[in-house]
Amino acid sequence: MPVEPEEVEIPAPKKRSRSLPLVGGMVLMLCIASAAAWFTLSGTPEAETAVPQISEEAEPEPVKAPEPPAPSTLPLQLATVLEAPPPPPPPLTPGALVMPVDAVKAGSTRFLNGRWRISGENRGPVVRLDKLPVLHAITLQIKDNEGSATLALDGKLSCKTDIYSGLMPSGTLMVKSRARARCSDGSRYPMPEIACRQGETGAARCEARYNDQEQSLPLTFKKVSK
């Protein structure tokens, strides 16, 4: 029995959808709007992108030499060197010989009246002479420029002589012997000349000297009694 061929159904062609033109129109409108927006925004400058800058090492500034000081308008004076003040005089020893200025100007020697003991500096001997005993001290007894002197020598020798005193025009007080002193052993001993000068302050400065010697020896006067 013959087989009958099956009938094959051929699908009918689909009809185009009417929505495609609508979608195309919308796409076209979007393109136009995008183009218009791009044209509008293209006039605005784009924000500049900050580019990091690499800082270069700063070169050290040259050191400027100090400017000279402005000239002074004040009057200039030469600097003077101040000398150091003189040292204060030593304290006055009780009984030391002082020659008042008024008495010296008047030529009066009343300040010398009394009994005085004369010794060398620092209580040393008055003088040392070759081939003669050492003179340790002198005791003066004087009034109104006249008196006597007793010399104390080595070996407990004692010598005595007459003396006189007076003021020189320069204000120097001089004490001299009229002759060589006679000693207890019968010998003679020369008495030195005594010169005293008053300083600005303190005690008078006295020295002993022989005529044949240029060297002067400092003396210390101390009043024993009136």
LOMAR-615678 format. One record per residue (C-alpha): residue number from 1; residue in three letters; x, y, z. Coordinates in steps of 0.02 Angstrom, whole numbers, plus 50000, padded with zeros to 5 digits. Layout:
BEGIN
NUM,ALA,X,Y,Z .
...
END
This chain:
BEGIN
1,MET,50000,50000,50000 .
2,PRO,50080,50158,49946 .
3,VAL,50140,50286,50077 .
4,GLU,50075,50455,50057 .
5,PRO,50199,50596,50078 .
6,GLU,50176,50707,50231 .
7,GLU,50131,50881,50199 .
8,VAL,50262,51005,50256 .
9,GLU,50197,51169,50321 .
10,ILE,50292,51319,50257 .
11,PRO,50288,51461,50383 .
12,ALA,50214,51618,50321 .
13,PRO,50331,51768,50313 .
14,LYS,50325,51878,50470 .
15,LYS,50263,52049,50453 .
16,ARG,50380,52190,50503 .
17,SER,50341,52267,50665 .
18,ARG,50281,52443,50658 .
19,SER,50384,52486,50814 .
20,LEU,50551,52486,50720 .
21,PRO,50526,52657,50641 .
22,LEU,50479,52726,50810 .
23,VAL,50639,52659,50891 .
24,GLY,50745,52726,50750 .
25,GLY,50667,52897,50770 .
26,MET,50706,52898,50954 .
27,VAL,50888,52849,50923 .
28,LEU,50903,52988,50796 .
29,MET,50833,53114,50918 .
30,LEU,50957,53056,51052 .
31,CYS,51101,53079,50931 .
32,ILE,51043,53254,50888 .
33,ALA,51023,53298,51072 .
34,SER,51197,53229,51111 .
35,ALA,51271,53330,50970 .
36,ALA,51186,53488,51032 .
37,ALA,51245,53457,51209 .
38,TRP,51424,53426,51150 .
39,PHE,51420,53586,51050 .
40,THR,51358,53683,51201 .
41,LEU,51488,53611,51318 .
42,SER,51631,53627,51194 .
43,GLY,51636,53816,51227 .
44,THR,51680,53791,51413 .
45,PRO,51868,53772,51439 .
46,GLU,51914,53610,51515 .
47,ALA,51986,53618,51688 .
48,GLU,52170,53622,51676 .
49,THR,52252,53474,51752 .
50,ALA,52378,53525,51884 .
51,VAL,52546,53459,51832 .
52,PRO,52661,53430,51979 .
53,GLN,52816,53536,51963 .
54,ILE,52984,53475,52021 .
55,SER,53062,53609,52131 .
56,GLU,53239,53648,52088 .
57,GLU,53368,53663,52227 .
58,ALA,53383,53844,52280 .
59,GLU,53556,53912,52258 .
60,PRO,53631,53989,52417 .
61,GLU,53632,54177,52417 .
62,PRO,53804,54256,52418 .
63,VAL,53860,54318,52589 .
64,LYS,53864,54506,52593 .
65,ALA,54011,54590,52677 .
66,PRO,53961,54695,52828 .
67,GLU,53940,54875,52787 .
68,PRO,54060,54997,52870 .
69,PRO,53986,55093,53016 .
70,ALA,53915,55261,52977 .
71,PRO,54034,55403,53017 .
72,SER,54003,55477,53187 .
73,THR,53948,55655,53195 .
74,LEU,54003,55676,53375 .
75,PRO,54166,55770,53410 .
76,LEU,54311,55652,53436 .
77,GLN,54436,55673,53577 .
78,LEU,54598,55586,53612 .
79,ALA,54585,55454,53748 .
80,THR,54683,55492,53904 .
81,VAL,54761,55359,54011 .
82,LEU,54717,55384,54192 .
83,GLU,54860,55354,54309 .
84,ALA,54833,55240,54457 .
85,PRO,54809,55336,54618 .
86,PRO,54960,55335,54735 .
87,PRO,54955,55207,54875 .
88,PRO,54889,55273,55040 .
89,PRO,55023,55327,55164 .
90,PRO,55066,55206,55302 .
91,PRO,54978,55236,55468 .
92,LEU,55063,55364,55577 .
93,THR,55165,55286,55716 .
94,PRO,55131,55360,55888 .
95,GLY,55268,55484,55930 .
96,ALA,55328,55501,55749 .
97,LEU,55404,55666,55695 .
98,VAL,55280,55777,55602 .
99,MET,55331,55947,55534 .
100,PRO,55174,56057,55528 .
101,VAL,55161,56158,55369 .
102,ASP,55121,56320,55459 .
103,ALA,55271,56301,55575 .
104,VAL,55388,56265,55429 .
105,LYS,55326,56419,55335 .
106,ALA,55354,56524,55491 .
107,GLY,55528,56451,55518 .
108,SER,55483,56382,55689 .
109,THR,55559,56219,55756 .
110,ARG,55459,56206,55917 .
111,PHE,55389,56039,55854 .
112,LEU,55567,55969,55880 .
113,ASN,55578,56017,56064 .
114,GLY,55590,55864,56177 .
115,ARG,55679,55698,56189 .
116,TRP,55690,55591,56032 .
117,ARG,55757,55418,55994 .
118,ILE,55826,55394,55819 .
119,SER,55853,55221,55744 .
120,GLY,55885,55147,55574 .
121,GLU,55748,55086,55459 .
122,ASN,55653,54937,55531 .
123,ARG,55744,54965,55695 .
124,GLY,55911,54925,55615 .
125,PRO,56076,55014,55646 .
126,VAL,56090,55197,55601 .
127,VAL,56253,55177,55504 .
128,ARG,56401,55062,55481 .
129,LEU,56572,55140,55454 .
130,ASP,56732,55053,55405 .
131,LYS,56849,55019,55552 .
132,LEU,56723,55098,55673 .
133,PRO,56592,55023,55787 .
134,VAL,56415,55011,55720 .
135,LEU,56303,55158,55768 .
136,HIS,56140,55079,55828 .
137,ALA,56041,55228,55893 .
138,ILE,56047,55413,55932 .
139,THR,55955,55501,56073 .
140,LEU,55920,55686,56049 .
141,GLN,55880,55809,56188 .
142,ILE,55840,55976,56109 .
143,LYS,55752,56140,56143 .
144,ASP,55743,56294,56034 .
145,ASN,55872,56225,55911 .
146,GLU,56003,56186,56044 .
147,GLY,56039,56023,56133 .
148,SER,56143,55865,56144 .
149,ALA,56153,55695,56060 .
150,THR,56199,55527,56137 .
151,LEU,56261,55390,56020 .
152,ALA,56241,55206,56062 .
153,LEU,56380,55099,55983 .
154,ASP,56433,54918,55981 .
155,GLY,56513,54851,56139 .
156,LYS,56400,54958,56248 .
157,LEU,56500,55112,56202 .
158,SER,56415,55279,56227 .
159,CYS,56466,55442,56147 .
160,LYS,56400,55618,56174 .
161,THR,56410,55783,56080 .
162,ASP,56324,55953,56069 .
163,ILE,56205,55982,55924 .
164,TYR,56103,56121,55844 .
165,SER,55956,56121,55723 .
166,GLY,55875,56239,55599 .
167,LEU,55761,56252,55448 .
168,MET,55833,56280,55274 .
169,PRO,55745,56396,55148 .
170,SER,55686,56238,55059 .
171,GLY,55593,56182,55216 .
172,THR,55718,56046,55259 .
173,LEU,55755,56021,55444 .
174,MET,55941,55997,55479 .
175,VAL,56021,55927,55638 .
176,LYS,56212,55938,55651 .
177,SER,56346,55912,55783 .
178,ARG,56470,56048,55829 .
179,ALA,56612,55921,55848 .
180,ARG,56647,55736,55853 .
181,ALA,56561,55644,55994 .
182,ARG,56669,55597,56144 .
183,CYS,56649,55412,56190 .
184,SER,56657,55322,56357 .
185,ASP,56822,55238,56311 .
186,GLY,56904,55405,56269 .
187,SER,56886,55387,56080 .
188,ARG,56798,55504,55961 .
189,TYR,56655,55459,55847 .
190,PRO,56585,55563,55703 .
191,MET,56400,55600,55710 .
192,PRO,56310,55600,55542 .
193,GLU,56208,55748,55478 .
194,ILE,56020,55722,55492 .
195,ALA,55899,55795,55365 .
196,CYS,55709,55784,55378 .
197,ARG,55577,55833,55250 .
198,GLN,55389,55833,55274 .
199,GLY,55283,55747,55144 .
200,GLU,55102,55787,55101 .
201,THR,55041,55667,55235 .
202,GLY,55112,55557,55371 .
203,ALA,55276,55572,55464 .
204,ALA,55427,55669,55406 .
205,ARG,55557,55573,55304 .
206,CYS,55728,55583,55384 .
207,GLU,55900,55526,55324 .
208,ALA,56076,55515,55395 .
209,ARG,56229,55555,55291 .
210,TYR,56413,55592,55313 .
211,ASN,56498,55728,55214 .
212,ASP,56618,55608,55129 .
213,GLN,56480,55486,55079 .
214,GLU,56347,55511,54947 .
215,GLN,56236,55372,55011 .
216,SER,56096,55422,55130 .
217,LEU,56024,55303,55258 .
218,PRO,55839,55316,55309 .
219,LEU,55802,55354,55492 .
220,THR,55651,55340,55607 .
221,PHE,55612,55473,55738 .
222,LYS,55510,55429,55892 .
223,LYS,55474,55551,56032 .
224,VAL,55517,55481,56204 .
225,SER,55468,55630,56313 .
226,LYS,55446,55817,56310 .
END
